[in-house]
Amino acid sequence: MTSLFAQEIHLSKRHEEIVSQRLMLLQKMKNKFGDENMEKASHLQTAESAFKRNLSLLQDIEAAEKSFQTRIKPHPQPEVFSLEDNQKRQ
């Protein structure tokens, strides 16, 4: 009977150790997943910021390109306008 009682006490202590270890591992998992979620959120925010910055840069480049195109287009001389008007009238 004494050996059964001693075995019961040993199993009870072992059970406590296992439950304690389980709780510790669950907490570690929770912390790890929390950290991973925060890291993912940070990466997402960084990606969104980069996308907005790149979009803004693209718009600036397109505006500069349009401005440059209008500057390099030669404007017809007034004589050309008068020749075109004469051709339309005839």
Residue frames as qw, qx, qy, qz and C-alpha x, y, z in Angstrom:
[[0.000, 0.886, 0.464, 0.000, 0.00, 0.00, 0.00],
 [0.321, -0.778, 0.102, 0.531, 2.85, 2.34, 0.84],
 [0.392, -0.134, 0.586, 0.697, 4.46, 1.80, -2.54],
 [0.185, 0.636, 0.653, 0.366, 1.18, 2.61, -4.29],
 [0.173, -0.928, -0.248, 0.215, 0.87, 5.78, -2.23],
 [0.399, -0.573, 0.336, 0.632, 4.48, 6.76, -3.04],
 [0.356, 0.194, 0.685, 0.605, 3.86, 6.02, -6.72],
 [0.061, 0.826, 0.547, 0.120, 0.69, 8.17, -6.61],
 [0.261, -0.868, -0.001, 0.423, 2.67, 11.06, -5.09],
 [0.421, -0.292, 0.538, 0.670, 5.41, 10.67, -7.70],
 [0.267, 0.458, 0.701, 0.478, 2.85, 10.64, -10.54],
 [0.061, -0.911, -0.394, 0.104, 1.09, 13.65, -9.06],
 [0.320, -0.723, 0.209, 0.575, 4.37, 15.62, -8.93],
 [0.380, -0.022, 0.667, 0.641, 5.22, 14.57, -12.47],
 [0.168, 0.711, 0.645, 0.225, 1.76, 15.68, -13.59],
 [0.163, -0.917, -0.144, 0.335, 2.35, 19.08, -11.98],
 [0.380, -0.468, 0.454, 0.656, 5.70, 19.39, -13.79],
 [0.320, 0.283, 0.737, 0.525, 4.12, 18.50, -17.12],
 [0.050, 0.857, 0.512, 0.039, 1.24, 20.95, -16.64],
 [0.267, -0.829, 0.063, 0.488, 3.68, 23.68, -15.61],
 [0.377, -0.239, 0.598, 0.665, 5.89, 22.99, -18.64],
 [0.258, 0.547, 0.718, 0.344, 2.82, 22.99, -20.90],
 [0.043, -0.932, -0.312, 0.182, 1.73, 26.40, -19.60],
 [0.329, -0.661, 0.310, 0.599, 5.24, 27.76, -20.13],
 [0.356, 0.038, 0.714, 0.602, 5.34, 26.45, -23.71],
 [0.163, 0.747, 0.626, 0.152, 1.87, 27.85, -24.44],
 [0.147, -0.911, -0.082, 0.377, 3.01, 31.25, -23.19],
 [0.364, -0.417, 0.520, 0.650, 6.14, 31.08, -25.37],
 [0.312, 0.368, 0.748, 0.456, 4.01, 30.20, -28.40],
 [0.038, 0.889, 0.451, -0.072, 1.64, 33.07, -27.64],
 [0.247, -0.799, 0.167, 0.523, 4.56, 35.49, -27.35],
 [0.394, -0.155, 0.662, 0.618, 6.15, 34.17, -30.53],
 [0.244, 0.576, 0.700, 0.344, 2.94, 34.49, -32.55],
 [0.079, -0.928, -0.262, 0.254, 2.37, 37.95, -31.10],
 [0.318, -0.619, 0.372, 0.615, 5.88, 38.99, -32.14],
 [0.356, 0.125, 0.742, 0.554, 5.38, 37.51, -35.61],
 [0.149, 0.786, 0.590, 0.108, 2.09, 39.36, -36.01],
 [0.158, -0.897, -0.011, 0.414, 3.73, 42.62, -34.95],
 [0.372, -0.368, 0.573, 0.631, 6.56, 41.97, -37.40],
 [0.313, 0.425, 0.746, 0.406, 4.09, 41.26, -40.21],
 [0.034, 0.913, 0.391, -0.112, 2.19, 44.45, -39.39],
 [0.276, -0.751, 0.243, 0.548, 5.45, 46.38, -39.46],
 [0.371, -0.064, 0.706, 0.600, 6.40, 44.87, -42.83],
 [0.225, 0.670, 0.676, 0.209, 2.96, 45.67, -44.19],
 [0.077, -0.935, -0.164, 0.305, 3.20, 49.26, -43.02],
 [0.338, -0.540, 0.465, 0.614, 6.66, 49.58, -44.56],
 [0.351, 0.220, 0.765, 0.492, 5.41, 48.13, -47.85],
 [0.133, 0.837, 0.531, 0.024, 2.43, 50.51, -47.90],
 [0.186, -0.862, 0.082, 0.464, 4.71, 53.48, -47.24],
 [0.365, -0.288, 0.635, 0.616, 7.06, 52.37, -50.01],
 [0.311, 0.505, 0.739, 0.318, 4.13, 51.94, -52.40],
 [0.034, 0.934, 0.317, -0.159, 2.85, 55.46, -51.65],
 [0.284, -0.719, 0.320, 0.548, 6.35, 56.91, -52.00],
 [0.389, -0.033, 0.736, 0.554, 6.90, 55.10, -55.31],
 [0.246, 0.710, 0.641, 0.157, 3.51, 56.22, -56.61],
 [0.076, -0.938, -0.084, 0.328, 4.31, 59.81, -55.69],
 [0.343, -0.510, 0.527, 0.587, 7.71, 59.56, -57.39],
 [0.386, 0.288, 0.769, 0.420, 6.10, 58.08, -60.50],
 [0.150, 0.876, 0.458, -0.018, 3.59, 60.92, -60.63],
 [0.201, -0.847, 0.175, 0.460, 6.40, 63.47, -60.23],
 [0.401, -0.224, 0.681, 0.570, 8.37, 61.81, -63.03],
 [0.325, 0.552, 0.713, 0.286, 5.33, 61.78, -65.32],
 [0.025, 0.949, 0.242, -0.199, 4.66, 65.46, -64.59],
 [0.290, -0.684, 0.400, 0.537, 8.30, 66.33, -65.27],
 [0.433, 0.083, 0.756, 0.484, 8.18, 64.32, -68.49],
 [0.251, 0.780, 0.560, 0.119, 5.09, 66.20, -69.68],
 [0.117, -0.932, 0.020, 0.341, 6.69, 69.50, -68.77],
 [0.397, -0.437, 0.589, 0.551, 9.85, 68.52, -70.63],
 [0.428, 0.374, 0.739, 0.363, 7.86, 67.40, -73.69],
 [0.169, 0.914, 0.367, -0.022, 6.06, 70.74, -73.89],
 [0.236, -0.835, 0.246, 0.432, 9.37, 72.58, -73.60],
 [0.386, -0.296, 0.689, 0.537, 11.09, 70.68, -76.39],
 [0.458, 0.600, 0.636, 0.161, 8.17, 70.84, -78.82],
 [0.227, -0.052, 0.206, 0.951, 9.00, 73.58, -81.24],
 [0.280, 0.678, 0.471, -0.491, 6.28, 76.16, -81.43],
 [0.528, 0.513, 0.478, 0.479, 5.43, 77.02, -85.02],
 [0.215, -0.159, 0.041, 0.963, 6.47, 80.42, -86.17],
 [0.351, 0.556, 0.345, -0.670, 3.72, 82.96, -86.91],
 [0.307, 0.428, -0.544, -0.654, 4.46, 82.60, -90.62],
 [0.082, -0.040, -0.988, -0.125, 3.45, 78.94, -90.45],
 [0.200, 0.477, 0.699, -0.493, 0.15, 79.89, -88.85],
 [0.349, 0.593, -0.043, -0.724, -0.56, 82.38, -91.58],
 [0.235, 0.282, -0.803, -0.469, 0.30, 79.81, -94.28],
 [0.028, 0.223, 0.967, -0.122, -2.00, 77.28, -92.65],
 [0.271, 0.568, 0.447, -0.636, -4.78, 79.84, -92.46],
 [0.313, 0.507, -0.390, -0.701, -4.29, 80.70, -96.15],
 [0.150, 0.085, -0.944, -0.281, -4.54, 77.04, -97.15],
 [0.126, 0.391, 0.845, -0.343, -7.74, 76.60, -95.18],
 [0.296, 0.599, 0.174, -0.723, -9.32, 79.62, -96.84],
 [0.253, 0.409, -0.604, -0.636, -8.55, 78.42, -100.35]]
